[in-house]
Amino acid sequence: MNKLIQRIQTFNIVPYLVIFYLVGITGLIVPVSRELFIKLVPVTLLLSFILLMIYHGTLSIKFILSAAGIFAAGFLVEIIGVNTGILFGSYSYGTTLGPELFHTPWLIGINWLMLVYCSVVIASRYMDTRYFTAVIAAVLMVVYDFVLEPSAIDLRMWSWGGPVPLQNYIAWLLVGFLLSWFALASGLVNRSNKIAAPLFFIQLGFFLIHDLWIWLREALEL
């Protein structure tokens, strides 16, 4: 198994990752395949996370504990948020992200972990101090969420009672900062992980293209 992982790590998978997500966005845009590809969203997120972990390298006990901490924290924050409306505002999850506990999909904890990891890797390339690296990583996550929101609503990941509140982005900034700080303090990320940054921007581009398609679809309906 270790030899297989090492062989994968030497392979430049980024072009194939781009193709994978291009197929995904095409499947979501084409009406006949849209519902099928919505059902594949959890599979896509899980495969992306597995690839990120493969390119991380050795999964030490320290890493596993740190990763579990971020997963648990992100999941707990979402449980509090969706059940109280205190943190992010009033929202509810749809069925797209799969099985739930306390009205919160398990997969959302994985998503927080993946997003924190990728954002910290990117921020670490431009900042040396822990504080400013965590700030930049948190800002990257807010930008990601801003782009994600229209697509997430359209894909029935979650929904809001009205427009996405400013409170949501403020909470993302604070939570993103705290989780990034913890990731840096615990040595969670491998800064040489060569798919962390590409994965972040590929997903960002994926949601941006989908947002533009939503805008075009609604404009044509008018």
FENZILIN-V911627 format. One record per residue. SS is DSSP state (H for helix, E for strand, L for the rest). PHI is phi in degrees with one decimal (none if undefined). NEAR is the number of other C-alpha atoms within 10 Angstrom. Layout:
ss->SS phi->PHI near->NEAR
ss->SS phi->PHI near->NEAR
This chain:
ss->L phi->none near->6
ss->H phi->-60.9 near->9
ss->H phi->-65.6 near->8
ss->H phi->-64.7 near->8
ss->H phi->-63.3 near->13
ss->H phi->-63.9 near->14
ss->H phi->-66.3 near->10
ss->H phi->-63.6 near->14
ss->H phi->-64.5 near->18
ss->L phi->-83.7 near->9
ss->L phi->-91.7 near->9
ss->L phi->-82.3 near->11
ss->L phi->-90.4 near->13
ss->H phi->-56.3 near->14
ss->H phi->-58.0 near->9
ss->H phi->-73.1 near->10
ss->H phi->-66.4 near->18
ss->H phi->-61.9 near->18
ss->H phi->-61.8 near->12
ss->H phi->-56.8 near->13
ss->H phi->-74.3 near->18
ss->H phi->-65.9 near->16
ss->H phi->-62.0 near->12
ss->H phi->-61.9 near->19
ss->H phi->-67.3 near->18
ss->H phi->-64.2 near->15
ss->H phi->-63.1 near->17
ss->H phi->-78.1 near->20
ss->H phi->-79.8 near->16
ss->L phi->-72.9 near->11
ss->H phi->-54.8 near->10
ss->H phi->-67.6 near->10
ss->H phi->-108.5 near->13
ss->H phi->-56.9 near->17
ss->H phi->-64.1 near->13
ss->H phi->-62.9 near->12
ss->H phi->-72.8 near->21
ss->H phi->-63.7 near->21
ss->H phi->-65.9 near->15
ss->L phi->-87.1 near->14
ss->H phi->-57.1 near->18
ss->H phi->-59.5 near->16
ss->H phi->-63.4 near->14
ss->H phi->-61.5 near->16
ss->H phi->-64.4 near->17
ss->H phi->-66.0 near->15
ss->H phi->-63.5 near->12
ss->H phi->-63.1 near->19
ss->H phi->-65.8 near->18
ss->H phi->-61.4 near->13
ss->H phi->-61.9 near->17
ss->H phi->-59.3 near->19
ss->H phi->-70.1 near->19
ss->H phi->-60.9 near->17
ss->H phi->-81.6 near->20
ss->H phi->-67.1 near->20
ss->L phi->112.2 near->15
ss->L phi->-66.2 near->13
ss->L phi->-91.8 near->13
ss->L phi->-72.9 near->10
ss->H phi->-60.0 near->9
ss->H phi->-61.0 near->12
ss->H phi->-64.0 near->17
ss->H phi->-60.9 near->12
ss->H phi->-66.2 near->14
ss->H phi->-64.8 near->21
ss->H phi->-63.7 near->22
ss->H phi->-62.7 near->15
ss->H phi->-63.8 near->17
ss->H phi->-69.6 near->25
ss->H phi->-57.1 near->23
ss->H phi->-64.3 near->17
ss->H phi->-65.1 near->18
ss->H phi->-63.0 near->21
ss->H phi->-66.6 near->23
ss->H phi->-65.3 near->16
ss->H phi->-58.9 near->17
ss->H phi->-69.0 near->23
ss->H phi->-60.6 near->19
ss->H phi->-63.6 near->16
ss->H phi->-62.4 near->20
ss->H phi->-75.2 near->21
ss->H phi->-91.9 near->15
ss->H phi->-121.6 near->13
ss->L phi->76.1 near->15
ss->L phi->-72.5 near->13
ss->L phi->-82.1 near->19
ss->L phi->-103.3 near->21
ss->L phi->112.4 near->19
ss->L phi->-87.9 near->19
ss->E phi->-147.4 near->18
ss->E phi->-145.8 near->17
ss->E phi->-85.7 near->19
ss->L phi->-90.6 near->18
ss->L phi->-95.8 near->14
ss->L phi->-62.5 near->17
ss->L phi->-83.4 near->23
ss->L phi->93.6 near->17
ss->L phi->-55.3 near->11
ss->E phi->-124.3 near->15
ss->E phi->-132.7 near->9
ss->L phi->54.2 near->12
ss->L phi->65.2 near->15
ss->E phi->-130.2 near->24
ss->E phi->-65.2 near->21
ss->L phi->-55.9 near->18
ss->H phi->-64.2 near->18
ss->H phi->-68.3 near->21
ss->H phi->-68.1 near->22
ss->H phi->-63.1 near->21
ss->H phi->-63.6 near->18
ss->H phi->-61.8 near->21
ss->H phi->-61.6 near->25
ss->H phi->-64.1 near->24
ss->H phi->-68.3 near->23
ss->H phi->-62.0 near->30
ss->H phi->-57.0 near->29
ss->H phi->-64.4 near->26
ss->H phi->-65.3 near->26
ss->H phi->-67.3 near->33
ss->H phi->-59.3 near->26
ss->H phi->-64.4 near->19
ss->H phi->-62.7 near->23
ss->H phi->-64.3 near->20
ss->L phi->-74.7 near->11
ss->L phi->-118.9 near->11
ss->L phi->-127.2 near->16
ss->L phi->-101.6 near->10
ss->L phi->-87.2 near->10
ss->H phi->-62.1 near->17
ss->H phi->-62.0 near->15
ss->H phi->-70.2 near->16
ss->H phi->-63.8 near->24
ss->H phi->-65.4 near->27
ss->H phi->-63.3 near->21
ss->H phi->-63.1 near->22
ss->H phi->-61.6 near->29
ss->H phi->-65.0 near->27
ss->H phi->-62.4 near->20
ss->H phi->-59.1 near->22
ss->H phi->-68.6 near->25
ss->H phi->-66.2 near->20
ss->H phi->-60.0 near->15
ss->H phi->-58.6 near->20
ss->H phi->-65.0 near->18
ss->H phi->-59.8 near->18
ss->H phi->-73.0 near->20
ss->H phi->-68.8 near->19
ss->H phi->-51.2 near->18
ss->H phi->-58.9 near->19
ss->H phi->-68.8 near->21
ss->H phi->-60.9 near->19
ss->H phi->-67.0 near->14
ss->H phi->-65.8 near->14
ss->L phi->-89.6 near->22
ss->L phi->62.0 near->15
ss->L phi->-72.3 near->19
ss->E phi->-155.4 near->18
ss->E phi->-144.4 near->19
ss->E phi->-114.0 near->14
ss->L phi->-71.8 near->10
ss->L phi->-164.0 near->8
ss->L phi->-62.5 near->7
ss->L phi->-63.9 near->17
ss->L phi->-75.9 near->13
ss->H phi->-58.9 near->10
ss->H phi->-53.1 near->14
ss->H phi->-60.5 near->20
ss->H phi->-73.9 near->20
ss->H phi->-64.2 near->14
ss->H phi->-64.4 near->18
ss->H phi->-60.1 near->20
ss->H phi->-63.7 near->22
ss->H phi->-69.3 near->15
ss->H phi->-64.5 near->19
ss->H phi->-60.6 near->27
ss->H phi->-64.7 near->24
ss->H phi->-64.5 near->19
ss->H phi->-68.8 near->24
ss->H phi->-67.0 near->31
ss->H phi->-58.8 near->22
ss->H phi->-63.3 near->19
ss->H phi->-60.0 near->23
ss->H phi->-70.4 near->21
ss->H phi->-66.1 near->11
ss->L phi->-92.6 near->14
ss->L phi->66.5 near->13
ss->L phi->-62.9 near->24
ss->L phi->-89.3 near->23
ss->L phi->-98.7 near->18
ss->L phi->-66.2 near->18
ss->L phi->-95.1 near->13
ss->L phi->-60.0 near->19
ss->L phi->-84.0 near->17
ss->L phi->-112.1 near->22
ss->H phi->-61.1 near->27
ss->H phi->-66.9 near->18
ss->H phi->-58.1 near->17
ss->H phi->-61.9 near->22
ss->H phi->-58.4 near->22
ss->H phi->-75.4 near->15
ss->H phi->-65.9 near->18
ss->H phi->-65.2 near->19
ss->H phi->-60.8 near->18
ss->H phi->-64.4 near->18
ss->H phi->-57.3 near->19
ss->H phi->-70.5 near->23
ss->H phi->-64.3 near->18
ss->H phi->-61.4 near->18
ss->H phi->-65.3 near->23
ss->H phi->-60.6 near->19
ss->H phi->-63.6 near->13
ss->H phi->-65.7 near->16
ss->H phi->-59.9 near->16
ss->H phi->-61.1 near->13
ss->H phi->-66.1 near->12
ss->H phi->-60.0 near->12
ss->H phi->-70.8 near->10
ss->H phi->-66.2 near->9
ss->H phi->-70.5 near->8
ss->H phi->-69.1 near->7
ss->L phi->-71.7 near->6
